[in-house]
Amino acid sequence: MFGRRKKQLDPLVDARPSTDEALDEGVPEHLEIPLRRWVMEILLADEENAERVALHLRLRVDIGPHGYSPAKFLASRTTDKQLLDVIDTMLRFSAPPEPEPGSPRAYRFDMSGYVDGSADRNRAIAYLQDILTLGGSAYRVNDARTGLELRVGNAVQKAVAGALAAARTPSSGSAADHLATAWKCAYGRDPDPTKAYSEAIKAVESASQAVIEPNNAKATLGSMLGVIRNSPHRFSTAIPAPGQENDIELVSAMMQRLWKGQTARHGSQNPTRFETQREAEMAVHLAATLVQWFAAGLAQRTP
């Protein structure tokens, strides 16, 4: 709907992206107006349900200069934390009721103030999700579309930061740089799922090459999977697989999932399907685990 000017990267400042600023908690300045406008466009056409949202959140609606309007109050005069609560409640109140016989009908509105007056909840929620994703918010609409949830918890962010620290060694090559770029492309303010997935694979290739194919400068995830498949006994992990000769099977399966899951690697006669945001996020987390294991020596070559 609105054009966004791409940030020009400084090669010195931005050479090594960090996970520290990838996700913004709360409502940062660049997200506030788009979120408040989203609330206004939906609630302004339905003051009755706007009042119900305010009542549910125990918010006192002040009478503004133009009279009593719960919609305008919720959209423009709430605090940042209250704004997130308003959006969360709107999602919950607008969800279809549970199909249970005899259950009371929940408060419900159809988001009819959105998209030129058309009642289109799915489209409204899709646009909200875009706002949160493009703005690098720590929140996303949950899978049931009944509220907000954290996209990534602090523990996960710390785990990725730990993988980055472990990978900053000569034996891991450029794994840390690729993983940091993958994280920023998946969770930053200008998300690029396809690049995030590609960088996740490069991170694993960099971290695992010294262990799996140290003498092959052109090693790829595919060629390394071939080496493991042909000689699994040459590799081991910190937690042996009980009763199995193939101790590296779990690592191999994770690498295989990452490798086979990339849909935009090659072109063909059929239209290329680019990786989705959810696929990219899973790829980054999978890569972070693998990079950590290889960099820390938890997956290694058997002497």
KEKE-3310 file (N, C-alpha, C; in steps of 0.2 Angstrom, whole numbers, plus 5000, padded with zeros to 4 digits):
npx = (5004:5010:5025:5041:5057:5072:5085:5101:5115:5129:5145:5154:5148:5137:5142:5142:5128:5118:5109:5103:5095:5085:5072:5058:5051:5036:5028:5037:5042:5041:5031:5019:5010:5005:4999:4989:4981:4976:4968:4959:4953:4945:4937:4930:4919:4911:4906:4899:4904:4917:4916:4913:4926:4933:4927:4929:4943:4944:4945:4943:4934:4938:4929:4931:4936:4927:4916:4909:4918:4922:4930:4939:4946:4952:4960:4969:4972:4977:4989:5005:5006:4993:4988:4992:4985:4972:4972:4974:4962:4953:4955:4952:4938:4933:4934:4926:4913:4915:4909:4899:4885:4872:4881:4885:4884:4898:4904:4905:4912:4913:4923:4920:4923:4934:4944:4937:4924:4920:4916:4929:4937:4949:4957:4959:4966:4977:4984:4987:4996:5006:5010:5016:5026:5034:5038:5046:5042:5041:5030:5017:5002:4993:4992:4979:4973:4967:4972:4987:5004:5021:5034:5047:5054:5064:5073:5076:5081:5093:5099:5102:5111:5121:5125:5130:5141:5149:5152:5161:5175:5190:5189:5175:5173:5164:5152:5146:5143:5135:5124:5120:5116:5105:5096:5093:5087:5076:5069:5071:5068:5066:5061:5066:5062:5067:5081:5084:5083:5092:5104:5104:5107:5120:5126:5126:5134:5146:5150:5150:5159:5173:5172:5166:5169:5184:5194:5188:5185:5174:5163:5146:5130:5123:5133:5140:5130:5130:5143:5141:5131:5138:5148:5144:5149:5161:5158:5152:5142:5139:5130:5127:5118:5108:5110:5111:5121:5123:5127:5126:5114:5103:5108:5111:5098:5092:5100:5097:5083:5084:5091:5083:5071:5072:5065:5068:5080:5084:5080:5067:5056:5043:5035:5045:5044:5045:5053:5042:5038:5037:5043:5056:5059:5059:5070:5080:5081:5084:5096:5103:5104:5112:5123:5128:5131:5141:5151:5154:5159:5151:5145:5155:5170:5175:5189)
npy = (4994:5006:5013:5008:5014:5007:5003:5010:5000:5002:4996:4994:4996:4988:4975:4964:4958:4959:4950:4957:4968:4964:4960:4970:4974:4978:4993:5001:5017:5017:5008:5012:5021:5014:5003:5009:5015:5004:4999:5009:5010:4998:4999:5011:5010:5003:5007:5002:4989:4993:4999:4988:4982:4991:4990:4977:4978:4986:4999:5017:5027:5042:5057:5065:5080:5080:5073:5058:5043:5028:5021:5030:5033:5021:5019:5030:5036:5027:5019:5012:4999:4996:4997:4986:4977:4980:4976:4963:4959:4963:4953:4942:4944:4945:4932:4917:4910:4896:4880:4874:4866:4875:4884:4900:4914:4923:4939:4948:4955:4960:4966:4975:4988:4988:4988:4996:4995:4982:4966:4958:4948:4939:4946:4958:4953:4947:4959:4965:4956:4957:4971:4969:4959:4966:4977:4972:4967:4960:4952:4942:4937:4923:4906:4902:4913:4921:4930:4939:4933:4930:4931:4925:4920:4926:4917:4909:4919:4921:4909:4908:4919:4913:4903:4910:4916:4904:4901:4909:4906:4901:4888:4887:4895:4906:4905:4911:4924:4922:4916:4926:4935:4928:4927:4941:4943:4935:4940:4954:4971:4972:4960:4945:4931:4921:4924:4923:4909:4904:4909:4903:4889:4891:4895:4883:4875:4881:4879:4865:4860:4859:4848:4837:4837:4842:4843:4847:4861:4865:4860:4856:4857:4846:4838:4835:4828:4816:4811:4808:4799:4788:4784:4783:4779:4786:4797:4805:4810:4820:4815:4798:4788:4776:4759:4760:4760:4770:4785:4798:4800:4808:4821:4821:4819:4831:4840:4836:4839:4853:4855:4848:4856:4868:4878:4887:4885:4880:4884:4880:4872:4874:4887:4896:4892:4903:4903:4903:4915:4908:4895:4900:4905:4893:4887:4895:4893:4879:4879:4887:4878:4867:4874:4877:4864:4859:4869:4869:4856:4846:4838:4828:4822:4805:4799)
npz = (5000:5004:4998:5003:5007:5004:5015:5014:5015:5026:5022:5032:5045:5044:5041:5049:5054:5068:5081:5091:5088:5080:5082:5088:5103:5111:5105:5094:5087:5073:5070:5077:5071:5059:5066:5074:5064:5058:5068:5069:5056:5057:5069:5068:5061:5069:5082:5093:5096:5098:5110:5118:5117:5125:5137:5140:5142:5153:5152:5153:5143:5138:5135:5120:5110:5100:5105:5111:5108:5107:5098:5092:5103:5107:5096:5096:5108:5118:5128:5122:5127:5130:5117:5110:5118:5114:5100:5102:5108:5099:5089:5096:5099:5086:5081:5074:5083:5095:5089:5098:5104:5112:5118:5124:5113:5108:5110:5095:5080:5063:5057:5048:5044:5037:5022:5012:5017:5015:5022:5028:5036:5035:5026:5032:5044:5037:5032:5044:5049:5040:5043:5056:5053:5043:5050:5059:5071:5088:5089:5082:5073:5080:5075:5075:5073:5083:5092:5098:5098:5104:5092:5093:5108:5121:5126:5114:5106:5113:5112:5098:5098:5105:5097:5086:5093:5096:5083:5078:5074:5066:5060:5058:5047:5038:5044:5055:5050:5040:5047:5055:5045:5039:5050:5052:5039:5041:5052:5053:5049:5036:5029:5020:5015:5006:5004:5017:5020:5010:5016:5028:5024:5019:5031:5038:5029:5030:5043:5045:5035:5038:5047:5039:5025:5024:5014:5003:4994:4987:4993:4997:5005:4999:4994:5006:5013:5005:5008:5022:5021:5014:5022:5037:5049:5051:5059:5074:5088:5103:5111:5111:5099:5106:5104:5090:5075:5067:5072:5068:5063:5067:5065:5051:5046:5050:5042:5030:5029:5029:5017:5007:5008:5003:4990:4980:4975:4962:4945:4934:4921:4927:4937:4948:4966:4979:4995:5010:5023:5035:5033:5031:5044:5051:5045:5048:5062:5063:5056:5066:5076:5071:5067:5079:5085:5076:5077:5091:5092:5095:5086:5077:5068:5068:5077)
capx = (5000:5014:5032:5046:5064:5077:5090:5107:5119:5136:5148:5158:5144:5132:5145:5140:5122:5117:5102:5101:5090:5081:5065:5056:5046:5031:5026:5041:5039:5039:5025:5014:5005:5001:4994:4983:4977:4973:4963:4954:4949:4940:4932:4927:4912:4907:4907:4896:4909:4923:4915:4914:4933:4936:4924:4933:4950:4943:4947:4938:4934:4937:4925:4936:4934:4922:4911:4911:4920:4927:4934:4944:4950:4956:4965:4973:4973:4979:4996:5008:5004:4986:4986:4993:4979:4966:4973:4973:4955:4949:4956:4948:4931:4930:4934:4920:4912:4916:4903:4897:4878:4870:4886:4883:4887:4903:4904:4908:4911:4915:4928:4916:4925:4940:4944:4931:4917:4919:4918:4934:4942:4955:4961:4961:4972:4983:4987:4990:5002:5011:5013:5020:5032:5038:5040:5051:5039:5042:5023:5013:4995:4994:4990:4972:4970:4963:4976:4994:5009:5028:5036:5052:5055:5071:5078:5078:5086:5100:5102:5105:5117:5126:5127:5134:5148:5152:5154:5166:5181:5193:5186:5168:5173:5160:5146:5143:5141:5129:5118:5117:5112:5099:5092:5091:5082:5070:5066:5072:5063:5064:5062:5067:5062:5071:5088:5085:5083:5098:5109:5104:5110:5127:5129:5128:5139:5152:5151:5151:5164:5179:5171:5163:5173:5189:5198:5184:5184:5168:5158:5139:5126:5121:5139:5142:5126:5133:5149:5138:5127:5142:5152:5141:5153:5166:5156:5149:5139:5140:5125:5127:5112:5108:5108:5112:5128:5123:5127:5126:5108:5099:5111:5110:5091:5091:5103:5092:5077:5085:5093:5077:5066:5073:5061:5070:5087:5085:5075:5064:5050:5038:5036:5049:5041:5050:5051:5038:5041:5037:5049:5062:5060:5061:5076:5085:5082:5087:5103:5107:5106:5117:5130:5131:5133:5147:5156:5156:5162:5146:5145:5162:5173:5178:5197)
capy = (5000:5012:5012:5009:5016:5002:5006:5009:4997:5004:4990:4994:4996:4982:4969:4959:4960:4957:4948:4961:4973:4961:4960:4976:4972:4983:4996:5006:5022:5016:5003:5014:5024:5009:4999:5013:5016:4997:4999:5015:5008:4993:5000:5017:5009:4999:5010:4997:4984:4996:5000:4982:4980:4995:4987:4971:4979:4990:5006:5022:5031:5049:5061:5070:5086:5079:5069:5051:5039:5023:5019:5035:5033:5015:5020:5036:5039:5022:5018:5007:4992:4995:4996:4979:4973:4981:4972:4956:4958:4963:4947:4937:4945:4944:4925:4914:4906:4888:4877:4870:4867:4878:4888:4907:4918:4927:4946:4947:4960:4957:4970:4978:4995:4987:4987:5000:4993:4975:4962:4953:4947:4936:4951:4962:4950:4947:4965:4966:4951:4961:4976:4966:4956:4971:4981:4968:4966:4953:4949:4940:4934:4916:4902:4901:4920:4923:4934:4940:4929:4932:4927:4922:4921:4928:4911:4907:4924:4920:4903:4910:4923:4908:4899:4915:4917:4898:4900:4914:4903:4899:4881:4888:4899:4912:4903:4917:4930:4919:4915:4933:4938:4924:4929:4948:4943:4932:4944:4961:4976:4971:4953:4942:4924:4917:4925:4920:4902:4903:4911:4897:4884:4893:4895:4876:4872:4884:4876:4858:4858:4856:4841:4832:4837:4847:4844:4849:4868:4867:4856:4859:4853:4840:4833:4832:4823:4810:4808:4805:4793:4783:4782:4786:4777:4791:4803:4804:4815:4820:4810:4793:4785:4770:4753:4761:4760:4777:4790:4804:4800:4814:4827:4820:4820:4839:4843:4834:4843:4860:4855:4847:4860:4874:4877:4892:4884:4880:4886:4874:4874:4876:4893:4895:4894:4905:4901:4907:4917:4902:4891:4904:4905:4886:4885:4899:4890:4873:4881:4889:4872:4863:4878:4877:4858:4858:4874:4867:4850:4841:4833:4828:4816:4800:4799)
capz = (5000:5004:4996:5008:5004:5006:5019:5011:5020:5026:5022:5038:5050:5043:5038:5053:5057:5075:5083:5096:5086:5075:5084:5092:5108:5112:5099:5092:5084:5066:5070:5080:5067:5055:5070:5076:5058:5057:5073:5067:5050:5058:5074:5068:5058:5074:5089:5099:5098:5101:5117:5121:5118:5130:5143:5142:5145:5159:5150:5154:5137:5139:5130:5117:5108:5096:5108:5114:5102:5109:5092:5091:5110:5107:5091:5096:5115:5122:5128:5118:5129:5129:5110:5109:5121:5110:5094:5104:5110:5093:5086:5099:5098:5079:5079:5074:5090:5095:5087:5103:5105:5119:5121:5123:5108:5111:5107:5089:5075:5057:5054:5042:5042:5033:5015:5009:5019:5014:5028:5026:5042:5033:5023:5038:5048:5033:5032:5051:5050:5036:5047:5061:5050:5040:5055:5064:5078:5091:5089:5076:5074:5081:5070:5076:5072:5089:5096:5096:5102:5103:5087:5096:5115:5123:5126:5108:5104:5116:5109:5092:5099:5107:5091:5083:5097:5095:5076:5076:5074:5059:5058:5055:5041:5038:5047:5059:5046:5036:5051:5057:5039:5039:5056:5050:5034:5043:5058:5053:5047:5029:5028:5014:5017:5001:5006:5024:5019:5007:5020:5033:5021:5019:5038:5040:5025:5032:5050:5044:5030:5041:5050:5035:5019:5025:5008:4997:4995:4984:4997:4998:5009:4996:4994:5013:5015:5002:5012:5028:5018:5012:5028:5043:5055:5052:5062:5080:5092:5110:5114:5106:5098:5109:5099:5083:5072:5063:5077:5065:5059:5068:5062:5044:5045:5050:5036:5024:5029:5027:5010:5003:5009:4999:4984:4975:4973:4955:4941:4930:4917:4931:4940:4955:4972:4984:5002:5014:5029:5040:5031:5032:5051:5053:5042:5052:5069:5061:5055:5072:5080:5067:5067:5086:5086:5073:5080:5097:5092:5097:5080:5075:5064:5073:5075)
cpx = (5004:5021:5036:5053:5068:5083:5097:5112:5126:5140:5152:5154:5139:5135:5143:5134:5121:5110:5099:5095:5085:5074:5063:5050:5042:5029:5031:5038:5037:5033:5019:5008:5001:4997:4988:4979:4973:4967:4957:4950:4944:4935:4928:4920:4908:4909:4904:4901:4916:4922:4915:4921:4935:4933:4928:4940:4950:4946:4942:4939:4933:4933:4930:4933:4928:4916:4914:4912:4925:4932:4940:4949:4954:4961:4970:4975:4975:4986:4999:5006:4997:4984:4987:4987:4973:4966:4971:4966:4951:4950:4952:4941:4928:4931:4927:4919:4913:4909:4901:4889:4877:4875:4884:4887:4892:4902:4908:4907:4915:4920:4926:4919:4932:4939:4937:4924:4916:4920:4922:4939:4949:4960:4964:4967:4978:4987:4990:4996:5008:5014:5018:5027:5037:5041:5045:5048:5040:5035:5021:5006:4996:4991:4982:4968:4965:4966:4983:4998:5016:5030:5042:5054:5063:5076:5080:5083:5093:5103:5105:5111:5123:5129:5132:5141:5152:5155:5159:5173:5184:5190:5179:5168:5169:5153:5142:5140:5135:5123:5116:5113:5105:5094:5089:5086:5076:5066:5067:5067:5061:5065:5062:5068:5067:5079:5089:5087:5090:5104:5110:5108:5118:5130:5131:5133:5146:5154:5153:5157:5170:5178:5170:5168:5179:5193:5194:5182:5177:5162:5152:5136:5124:5127:5141:5137:5128:5138:5146:5135:5132:5147:5150:5146:5159:5164:5152:5146:5140:5136:5124:5120:5112:5106:5108:5119:5128:5122:5125:5119:5104:5102:5110:5103:5089:5094:5099:5086:5078:5087:5087:5071:5066:5070:5064:5077:5089:5079:5073:5059:5044:5040:5040:5044:5046:5048:5047:5041:5042:5042:5055:5064:5062:5068:5082:5086:5085:5094:5107:5109:5112:5124:5133:5134:5140:5152:5158:5159:5157:5144:5152:5164:5176:5185:5198)
cpy = (5006:5009:5012:5009:5011:5006:5005:5006:5000:4998:4989:4992:4990:4976:4963:4960:4956:4955:4953:4966:4970:4961:4966:4974:4979:4986:5002:5011:5021:5011:5007:5017:5019:5005:5003:5014:5010:4997:5003:5012:5003:4995:5006:5016:5004:5001:5005:4992:4987:4998:4994:4980:4985:4992:4981:4972:4984:4997:5011:5027:5038:5052:5066:5076:5086:5074:5062:5046:5034:5021:5023:5035:5027:5016:5025:5038:5033:5022:5013:5000:4991:4994:4989:4975:4974:4977:4965:4954:4958:4956:4942:4938:4944:4937:4922:4910:4899:4885:4871:4871:4870:4883:4895:4910:4923:4934:4945:4953:4957:4961:4973:4985:4994:4986:4990:4997:4986:4971:4957:4952:4944:4941:4956:4959:4949:4953:4967:4962:4954:4967:4974:4963:4961:4976:4978:4968:4960:4949:4947:4937:4926:4912:4901:4908:4922:4928:4935:4935:4932:4928:4923:4924:4923:4923:4909:4912:4923:4914:4904:4914:4918:4904:4904:4916:4910:4898:4905:4912:4901:4893:4882:4892:4905:4910:4908:4922:4928:4918:4921:4936:4934:4926:4936:4947:4939:4936:4951:4965:4976:4964:4950:4935:4920:4918:4922:4912:4900:4904:4905:4891:4885:4893:4887:4873:4875:4881:4869:4856:4855:4850:4836:4832:4843:4848:4846:4856:4870:4863:4860:4855:4846:4835:4831:4827:4816:4807:4805:4798:4787:4780:4785:4785:4782:4797:4801:4810:4815:4816:4804:4790:4778:4764:4754:4762:4767:4782:4796:4805:4806:4820:4827:4821:4828:4842:4842:4838:4850:4860:4853:4852:4867:4873:4882:4891:4884:4882:4879:4877:4877:4883:4892:4897:4896:4903:4906:4910:4912:4897:4894:4904:4898:4885:4889:4895:4883:4874:4883:4883:4868:4867:4877:4870:4857:4863:4872:4860:4844:4836:4833:4822:4811:4799:4792)
cpz = (5000:5002:5002:5005:5008:5009:5015:5016:5020:5027:5029:5044:5050:5041:5042:5057:5064:5076:5088:5094:5081:5076:5089:5097:5109:5105:5098:5088:5077:5065:5073:5076:5062:5059:5072:5070:5057:5062:5071:5062:5052:5063:5073:5065:5063:5081:5095:5101:5100:5108:5121:5122:5124:5137:5145:5145:5151:5158:5150:5147:5139:5133:5126:5114:5103:5098:5110:5108:5105:5104:5092:5098:5109:5102:5092:5103:5120:5122:5123:5120:5128:5121:5108:5112:5117:5104:5096:5105:5104:5089:5089:5098:5091:5077:5079:5081:5089:5093:5092:5105:5112:5121:5119:5117:5110:5107:5100:5084:5069:5053:5048:5040:5038:5026:5012:5011:5018:5020:5026:5031:5040:5030:5028:5042:5044:5033:5039:5052:5046:5040:5052:5058:5047:5045:5060:5071:5081:5092:5082:5078:5075:5075:5069:5074:5077:5094:5094:5101:5100:5097:5089:5103:5116:5123:5119:5105:5107:5114:5102:5093:5102:5102:5087:5086:5095:5088:5074:5077:5067:5056:5055:5049:5042:5041:5051:5055:5042:5041:5053:5051:5039:5044:5054:5044:5035:5048:5058:5050:5039:5027:5021:5015:5012:5003:5013:5024:5016:5012:5026:5031:5021:5026:5040:5036:5028:5039:5049:5040:5033:5045:5044:5028:5020:5019:5002:4998:4992:4987:4998:5003:5006:4996:5001:5015:5011:5006:5018:5026:5017:5017:5035:5049:5056:5057:5069:5083:5099:5114:5109:5105:5101:5104:5092:5081:5069:5069:5074:5062:5060:5065:5054:5042:5045:5044:5030:5023:5027:5019:5005:5003:5005:4992:4979:4973:4966:4951:4937:4925:4921:4935:4947:4961:4977:4991:5006:5020:5035:5039:5032:5040:5053:5051:5046:5059:5068:5060:5061:5076:5077:5068:5074:5087:5083:5076:5087:5098:5095:5092:5077:5071:5069:5071:5072)
residu = (MET:PHE:GLY:ARG:ARG:LYS:LYS:GLN:LEU:ASP:PRO:LEU:VAL:ASP:ALA:ARG:PRO:SER:THR:ASP:GLU:ALA:LEU:ASP:GLU:GLY:VAL:PRO:GLU:HIS:LEU:GLU:ILE:PRO:LEU:ARG:ARG:TRP:VAL:MET:GLU:ILE:LEU:LEU:ALA:ASP:GLU:GLU:ASN:ALA:GLU:ARG:VAL:ALA:LEU:HIS:LEU:ARG:LEU:ARG:VAL:ASP:ILE:GLY:PRO:HIS:GLY:TYR:SER:PRO:ALA:LYS:PHE:LEU:ALA:SER:ARG:THR:THR:ASP:LYS:GLN:LEU:LEU:ASP:VAL:ILE:ASP:THR:MET:LEU:ARG:PHE:SER:ALA:PRO:PRO:GLU:PRO:GLU:PRO:GLY:SER:PRO:ARG:ALA:TYR:ARG:PHE:ASP:MET:SER:GLY:TYR:VAL:ASP:GLY:SER:ALA:ASP:ARG:ASN:ARG:ALA:ILE:ALA:TYR:LEU:GLN:ASP:ILE:LEU:THR:LEU:GLY:GLY:SER:ALA:TYR:ARG:VAL:ASN:ASP:ALA:ARG:THR:GLY:LEU:GLU:LEU:ARG:VAL:GLY:ASN:ALA:VAL:GLN:LYS:ALA:VAL:ALA:GLY:ALA:LEU:ALA:ALA:ALA:ARG:THR:PRO:SER:SER:GLY:SER:ALA:ALA:ASP:HIS:LEU:ALA:THR:ALA:TRP:LYS:CYS:ALA:TYR:GLY:ARG:ASP:PRO:ASP:PRO:THR:LYS:ALA:TYR:SER:GLU:ALA:ILE:LYS:ALA:VAL:GLU:SER:ALA:SER:GLN:ALA:VAL:ILE:GLU:PRO:ASN:ASN:ALA:LYS:ALA:THR:LEU:GLY:SER:MET:LEU:GLY:VAL:ILE:ARG:ASN:SER:PRO:HIS:ARG:PHE:SER:THR:ALA:ILE:PRO:ALA:PRO:GLY:GLN:GLU:ASN:ASP:ILE:GLU:LEU:VAL:SER:ALA:MET:MET:GLN:ARG:LEU:TRP:LYS:GLY:GLN:THR:ALA:ARG:HIS:GLY:SER:GLN:ASN:PRO:THR:ARG:PHE:GLU:THR:GLN:ARG:GLU:ALA:GLU:MET:ALA:VAL:HIS:LEU:ALA:ALA:THR:LEU:VAL:GLN:TRP:PHE:ALA:ALA:GLY:LEU:ALA:GLN:ARG:THR:PRO)
# end
